[in-house]
């Protein structure tokens, strides 16, 4: 284990990046894996939680000021 990989892992952990997305920073030329799987994991763990925390604003305001589409990993954020 080199100091470079330890520092990289510490930085990614401090940014709350899920371990499945750590593979986006390859240690070698073949380090990239399925971006679709990483995107799905990120959506299930982070995006869905953020959406759930934002929707109660509608109750406070009394109107639907925040409207969020459900997370769909098949769309890859609308770019696929």
ABEGO torsion letter per residue (X at the ends): XBAAAAAAAAAAAAAGBBAAAAAABBABAAABBBAAAAAAAAAAAAAAAAAAAAAAAAAAAGBBABBBBBBBAAAGGGAX
